[in-house]
């Protein structure tokens, strides 16, 4: 069986939805997968289970990345770390050397059944496995662990400018903000004075290096949501189509006014995701749905009352914990 490692680097307090991510990883024991979470919020390494938490500060990341990439790296805001995802295979090579595939994902996802999508047949026949058919995505992608694939980001020198420019986020790990378009050729990028994204690099070099690329829609992130999680799998309650994971990215945009994440100690064995939030338990239980509706209404009312009170007291507006971009060193933002 192929061995897989996913890498996440996150600075700042872990978000509220981390418990959903961590438990969904733990429930995927039927695939040889380890997730390495490098974070400044643990004091001692925790290598138990398939989610391994390893302490790493921004300063330590900068030192390690500078050594491995042989360029001056001085990241001082967390979201900029996403820019370095394509280089994680080089930066963390000591941790990844015994794996057949390495990759990265985000914390704001809940996994379903990974083995239903990342099969041994796919791992045998492809070098890059991507969770979208439109472009390369930063929330889940795998790379064959060999020198050619791991070093694809070096195929143009644009990565040096991107990694050393600490004032801007370029979206290098995806498409450099050229969303849902075809990849640009190196000639077109040069003529238009644009920087190459990892998507451009991979698609331009796939024939040269005989890269086999698997691109398939494996996640749900666009509302409206009508999703059920049951027996460790996600599926659309209307089409019954299964998918690999749910991505919170669009749901977070609705959080303050619409999307309700109820307080839960553990990831339930069964829950549903609707456009209004996550409902624990069976979606067919009327009393459960009624209780959730009341809790959600009270949650929204409490938020607006606090907002009104803060205005009356002339206080600065406060966001709800767990979803906001947390501050690090003044204006620095968290890495999710």
N, C-alpha and C positions, 0 to 999 in steps of 0.2 A: 504494500500500500504506500502511495506517495505521501511524503510528509510535507505539511504546509505551515508556514508561519506568517502571521499578520503583525504589522508594527503600527503602533499609535504613539505619538508624542503629544502630551497634553500638560500645559502649565496652568496653575490656578486651581481653585476649588472644583472638584468633580461635580458635574451637573446632577440634578435630581434624577434624570432619566438613566443615569449610569447603572443603577441597580437592575433595570430592565435589560440593558446591554449585557452586563456581566452574567446574569442568570441565563440569558438566551445562549451565550457562549458555552456555559457549563452544561447545558442540555444537549450539546452536540458532541457526545462521546463516541459516536460510531464512525467518526472520521478523525484521521491523525492530524489534528489542527492544534496549534498553540498560538495564543495572542499575547504579544509582548506590549504591555502598557508602560511606557517610560513617563514618569510624572514626578513633579516636585512635591507631591502630597503624601508620600510614604517615606518613612525613615529607614526601613529595612527591606531588602528584597523579599518578595513573596512569590516563590516559584512553584507553589502547590497548585494542582489543578491545571486546566488548560488556559487559564487567564493568569499571566505572570506579571506582577507589578514590580517595577524596578525604579528606584529613585534616580532622578535626573533633573538637575536645575537647568535654567537657560544658559547659565555660565558654563556648565559642564557640557551641554549640547554644543555650544559655540566652539569650545576647545576641541571636542571630538570631531565635529564636522570640519573644522579648519585643518586638522591633521589628516583626515581621510581624503578630503577633497583638494587639499593643498592650495586653498584660497582663504583669504581672511573673512571669516564668518562672525558676525556680531549682532545676532537677532536680539531685539529688546522688546518685541511684542509677540504675543502667543500665536495670533492668527498667521503670521508670517511663516510659522513652522510648516504649514501646509504646502508651501512652495517647495520644500525640500523632500516631499514624499517620494518623487522618482529616484532620489539618491539614497533612500533609506537602506537599500541593499548593499551599498558601499559603506555608509556611515556605521551601520550596525552589523557588519559582516561577521564579526566574532560570534554573535548570537545566532546567525542564520546559516552558518557554514554546513550544518548537518541536515538541512532541509532541501527538498526537491523543488519547492516553490516558495517564494516569499511575496509579500504584497502589503497592502495597507487598507485600512477602512477607517470610518469615523465612529465616534462614540454615540452619536445620535441615531442609532439604528437598533432594531430588535430583529435578531435572526430567527428564521424558521428552521426548516430541516436542510442543513447545508449539503448533506450527502445526496439529496434529491437533485441537486443542480451541479455541484462540483463532483462529478463522477470520475472514476478511475479511467474510463475511456476518454473523457475530455482532457484529463491531465496528461494522458499518454500522447494525445494527438495535437495538442496546442501548446504554444509558448507563452501566450498572453491571454488571460481570461478576464473579460470585462463585463460589468453588469449593466451595460447599455448597448443598444445597436446604433446609436447616433454618434457617440464620441467616447473617448476615454473619460472615466469618471474618478473622482477622488474618494468617493465613499466606499468603493470596493473594487479592487483589481488585483490580479495575481500575475507574477512573472516567473518564468522558468529560471531556476537559480544557476545560471551559467554566466561566464564573463561577458559574452556578447549582449545578452538581454539585460543583465543588471546594469551595464554601462551605456545603455542606449541614450540616456540624457546627455552624455558627453559628445554626441555626434555633431553638435554645433557648439560654438563657444558662447552662445546666448545664455546658457545656464550660469556662466560666471557673472555676467551683469545682473541677472535676476537674483542670484543668491547673495550678491554683495550690496545690492541696493536695498537698504533697510527702511526706506521711506515709502515704499510702494508694494502692494500685493499684485502680482502679475497673473495669477491663476495658471502657473506653469504646469501644474500636475494634470490639468484638463486641457483647455483649448485657448488659454490667454484671452478669455472673455469673448472669443469668437464662437459663441454657442450655436449649436445645431446647424453648422455649415460644413461644407466639405473641408478636408485638410488643405492647407496651402503648401504649394511646392516651395523648396528652398529658394528658387529663383524669384517667385512671386513675393516671398517674404523680404528678400533683399531689395527688390525693386520698389516695394512700398514701405521700406524702413520699419518693418514689423519684426518682433522677436518670435522665434519658433516656440511652440508649445510641445509638450510630450506627444500629443496627438499628431501634430505635424511630423515630428521626428519618426514616430513609429510607422505611420502610413507611408512616408517617403522611403523608408529603408526596409520595408517588409520583403520586397523582392530581392534586394541586395543580400540580405542575411537569411532569406528563405524563412521568414517568420510566419508561423501559423497563429492567426489571431481569432479568438472566439469572442464574438460580440452578440450578447443576447439580453433582452430586457428581463432582469431578475428582481427588480425592486418595485415598490409602490411608494410614491411620494406626492402625487398630485391629487388634491381634493377634487370632487367629493369622495369621502372614504366610506366604504361599506365592506369591512374586512373582518374576518374571524380567525382567531388563533385557537387551535385545538389539537391535542395530541402532538404538540411540538411543531406543527405546520401552520403556515399562513395560507389562506385562500380567500378569493373574492366571493362574498356571500351570494352575489348575483350570477356571475359567470362560472363559479366553482373552480376557477383557474388558480393554481398554486403559484406562489412566488417565494423567493429566497428570504427577503427581509423588507421590513417597513422602515422608511427613512423619515425622520421627524422634521426635515428641513422646512417644508412648506407648512406643516402643522404649527411650528414655532411662530410663524408669522401671524397666526390667528390666536396665539395663546392668551393674551390679555383680554380679548373680547369674545373669544369663541371656543378655542380648543382647551378642554379641561382635562388635566392629568391628576386623577385622584390620588391621595396619599395611600400607598400600599407598601407593606414591608417586603413582599416578595412578588415575583412575577407569577400571576395566577396560571393554573393549568389551562384555563379557558377564559378568553376575554374577546371583546369586539372593539374595533376602532371605527368610529363614525366621525363625520366632519366636526362634530362638537367635542370630541375627546375620546378617551379610553373608558370602556364600561367593563368592570370586572365581572366574571361569571358568564352564565349562558345568556345569549341575546334573546332567547325565547322566554326568559323569566320576567314576567310583567312587573312584579313587585321590585325586583332588582333594578330594572330600568327606571321605575318611578323614583326609587330612593336615589339613584344616580342623578336624575333630573333635578331633584330638590337640592342635593349637595352642590351641583353645578350652579344652580341659580343663586344659592347663598354665597358661593364663592365669588361670583361675578358682582353680586350686590356689595359684598364686603370690600371688594377691590375699589368700586366706584365711591363708596362711602369714605374710604381712606383717602382717595384722590381728592374728594371734595374737602375733607378735613384739612389735608395738607395745603390746599389752596387758601382756605380760611385762615390758616396759621402762617401763611406765606412761607411754607417750607418747600424745599426743592422736591421735585417729583421723584417718587421711589418706584422702581420696577419690582416685580415679583421675583423672588429668588428662584434660581434654577435654570432660567432661560436667558437671562440677560448676558451680554458680553461683559464678563467681570474685569475689573481694572487691575492692571499689574504695573507697578512703577509709574504711577501717574496715568498717562494716556494709553498705556499698553493694554492690549485686549487678550482675552483667553483664546486658546487654540482651537476652539470648536465653533 
